[in-house]
């Protein structure tokens, strides 16, 4: 099917439904534009041009606030079809790869030259960054370099203990290494060994652009690697909500249930998957338990990741934890973790990011703050707010202005709360907040780490 036909399907389905006309108004740009096209075609008889259909899918940055997963899946399908037919600009391919950008810029005094108009303008042209967007300030020492110095890149030989395979994410590795360092320091205090394995981007930036070839160059081998680590007894932990969203929700979505039917048996609202049926190395009777609601959204008839082994995708998803969720799990197991009460971040507000809310994980850090005696942090409660950055999309020529408009709407709401700073686990949100507002922005792990100090 040609990409324009896929976009037409989306318009017809959403136009007939009409729920998101009011629900998403003022939250994103995709649905207002879609209904503008729908109304014009149905009431004025003016058909959308191919270029309008192409532009429509570019209005979506996959924040996952909208309630309809099949529509989001079709948007990605349409973007992918456009790229496969028309190609992808080399500037977009550069912008997708944060690690490559870091490797290019780390050997020049980029951070000192960012204020130089000529240098900054040249960099923006090379990477396809909008002229008004601030250049990224890369860390001179990446988390990768620090982890190697600390001996975290060696596999953990210990058996029969909790051990973490840490999936850090590109922004943590190259822009804000202090965040993953905080996680490692917390794990050290809890005497839980951490393994920083050889890893790539989770694939979300390339997915958003429709660059399927790049997605699979990162995801294909990585899922197999993660699966093997789960078999070896590791828990996979992410401190980036977008990475955990990708591993837990996006990559498992689209699995054809039929080949796995013999492996799964329904029981109440859970589905038990026998690891013995899929892994010869497991003890007899060992199983993983996956919540039935996971399948309500994941088991969609969509074939994006069909070529990646479905068992491996399920097992990886079920053994991947958000860092806050994982810390809560540790506190539940260990009743003797003591932290002195802390009010170092009193007056700050906690902003739960979109991809964390989509995973129903916005309460993890709030509960951690309560249990650890971290006082004075209030919560921003608005389930239809987004910072608008959309990862790399907020840097691009074609999306920057939309990104800023969405971001400023959120900043206006935050300003009314008059906070002293913002706590959020999404480092894309952090980039947007630091550029658009005069607030100190920290990750919850940094807050917890300081409290433990």
Protein Blocks (a to p, Z undefined) as FASTA:
>chain_A
ZZklmmmmmmmmmmmnommmmmmgokammlmmmmmmmmmmmmnopacdfklmmmmmmmpg
olomamclklmmmmmmmmmmmmmmnopafklmmmmmmmlmmmmmmmpcfklmmmpmklmm
mmmmmnopafklccddddfbdfklmmmmnopmbccfbghiacddddebjklmmmmmmlmm
mmmmmmmmnopacdddddddehlmmmmnopaklmmmmmmmmmmmmmmmmmnopacddfbf
klmmmmmmmmmgopafklmmmmpccehjbccddfklmmmkbcehiacdddfklmmmmmcc
dfklmmpcfklmmmmmmmcccfklmmmmmmmmpmkbccdddfklgoiacdddfklmmnop
mmmmmmmmmmnopghiacdddfkbcehlnpmmlmpmklmmmmmmmmmmmmmmmmmnopab
dcdfbfklmmmmmmmpccddddfklmmmmmmZZ
